[in-house]
């Protein structure tokens, strides 16, 4: 176990059943937080993450819901508070990552990506804010992406949604900073993940033209470490910021 700086805290992690979300849930649990593992529909995968957390000595519940639906977002937050007693940390990680040329990009696909990634962050944050304000260390951490800053072909919907998260983060930081809630964004670069169910079936094409300065891809655990820092007591003077975790592939 790591140091227990999040002991007594409750974190809700969307898109927590696999990849980066799974690592975030495990890392925050390892630091002592109780975790609401949120997935849209894959209960088995979400329960596997909860079991992993429990095997580590942590505590977790599984909640299913579509963050792009207003009623679901409110229910996810409400159930977290009802079952775990409070809410201190909201991690908006749920996203859809697909590729399609702009000429063939269906409006329905555009809306679905926007709905989960950007609308979902708005709906979840709005539902969570009253509870985060009641915490002495409330925080919202949004998960962005490298191409929101570099651009890439065939990802207009994904890039637009992730770029929107950057603006959303700054807007909420301005509204909530004086009220004790920090809002930041972690922007992963090329991370070794299983993309078979969330993208076009393999590595995005832009990965073939992007290089890191450290000569390798990152791991989900390295992204989760950045989230843990922003969730902890040492980051209370950090808000409205983007923390890039990309091995030097993008230098702001």
Phi, psi and omega in degrees: 000149177276187171297153189258049185292344178257016178304132179085355180267160176235130180238135172253123182241116177274155183059040191266005187275352183198165171054229185298318180299318177300315181294323177298313180300315181294319182293317179293323177295320179297333178272004172110352182283146167279141190240133165264109180272109186253131174224160181284314185212342186273083182297320183300316180294319179294319179294328176298320178294316179299320179295321177299317180296316179295323178295335176280353183098008181264187182229134182209150171237158179249131177230136177250138177177160179263110184295343180278356178254127186303314182296321179295317180300315180295323179292321180299316179292315181299318180293324177300311181293321180296317187270332183249354170094344183189178173212122181247331187226128173244122178249108180272089183252341184302133182198159171242130183238106181230169177229139176194138174300146184301329181292335182248005181289114181288143179299327178296322177291318176304311183293323180295316179296313178300320183297311183288311188285310188262309177299320180299318178296320178296310184295318179294318180295314181300319179291327186277334190305316178304324180283323178294325178294333179281346177277152176275000182207050182289146180207142170245130178234115178267147180251113183263220181190151184304316187290347173297340182250334182258337188077163177189152178285150172068020181225035184302319182290316181295314182295317180298319180294315181292323176295324176299325177298327178298311178295320179299319178300313180295321180296313181292324178301320178294322182284326191252347185303315182287352182253009171093008179246125176269150180222120182221169180232133172256126183247100179287149171265225180281110184243137177289104179222166174270109186258006189301327185261354187239355181223204183279006172117358180194199178296139172301148184300326183292343177296334181288343183246002182252135180234144175264157177284338182269356173080018178203170172275161178275176178244156175303327180295328178289327174292317180298326178296323177293320177297317179301318178301312182291337179276346188267177185290339182280357182246021183288346176260011180248116176206150182074016187253158171248122178257109182276128178238084189218014177062022180086011178293335176223128179244103183293000000 
